Amino acid sequence: MNQNEPRPGRSPRPRRARSAADSTRCPCCKKRTTFCWTCPCGFEICQACMRDNAWGLTCNHITWTCPDCGAQRSY
């Protein structure tokens, strides 16, 4: 089987490039990013801000505490 051929029983899915519409704006640093950590209450933070503020958001680096509602969220 050629590497470019689809596997039997599976249809090939075309890959799509990420566009500017796929990115969101981090409310903390105001930069465009493709990923933000989110809480059901609506709080969002990008990966860079999460790393910079980990000292106040987590104590075990397994879960983080939402500063808005106090909910424990997993990384």
C-alpha positions in Angstrom: 0.0 0.0 0.0 1.3 3.4 -1.0 1.7 5.9 1.9 -0.6 8.4 0.0 -3.4 5.9 -0.5 -6.2 6.0 2.0 -6.6 3.0 4.3 -9.4 0.5 3.4 -12.7 1.5 4.9 -11.7 5.1 5.6 -12.3 8.1 3.4 -9.5 10.6 3.0 -10.0 13.9 4.8 -8.5 17.0 3.2 -6.4 19.1 5.6 -7.4 22.7 5.9 -5.0 25.5 6.8 -5.7 27.5 9.8 -7.0 31.0 9.0 -7.2 34.2 10.9 -10.8 33.3 11.7 -9.6 30.3 13.7 -7.6 32.5 16.0 -8.9 34.2 19.1 -7.7 37.2 21.1 -6.3 36.5 24.6 -8.1 38.9 27.0 -5.0 39.1 29.2 -2.3 40.1 26.7 -4.6 41.1 23.7 -2.5 39.0 21.3 -4.0 36.7 18.6 -3.6 33.1 19.4 -4.9 29.8 18.1 -5.4 28.3 21.6 -6.7 29.6 24.9 -7.3 27.7 28.1 -11.0 28.2 28.9 -13.3 27.9 31.9 -17.1 27.3 31.6 -17.7 30.6 33.3 -16.1 32.4 30.3 -12.6 33.1 31.5 -9.9 32.6 28.8 -6.1 32.8 28.9 -3.5 31.9 26.3 -0.7 29.5 26.8 2.0 32.2 27.2 -0.1 34.1 29.8 -0.8 30.8 31.6 2.9 30.0 31.8 3.7 33.5 33.0 1.0 33.4 35.7 1.2 29.8 36.7 2.6 30.9 40.1 -0.9 32.3 40.9 -3.1 29.8 39.1 -1.7 26.4 40.1 0.2 24.8 42.9 0.7 21.4 41.5 0.9 22.0 37.7 -1.8 19.4 37.1 -4.8 21.6 37.7 -5.4 25.4 37.6 -7.9 27.5 39.5 -10.0 29.9 37.5 -9.5 33.4 39.0 -13.1 34.4 38.1 -15.2 31.6 39.6 -12.7 29.5 41.6 -13.3 26.3 39.7 -10.5 23.7 39.5 -9.7 22.9 35.8 -7.2 20.3 34.6 -4.4 21.2 32.2 
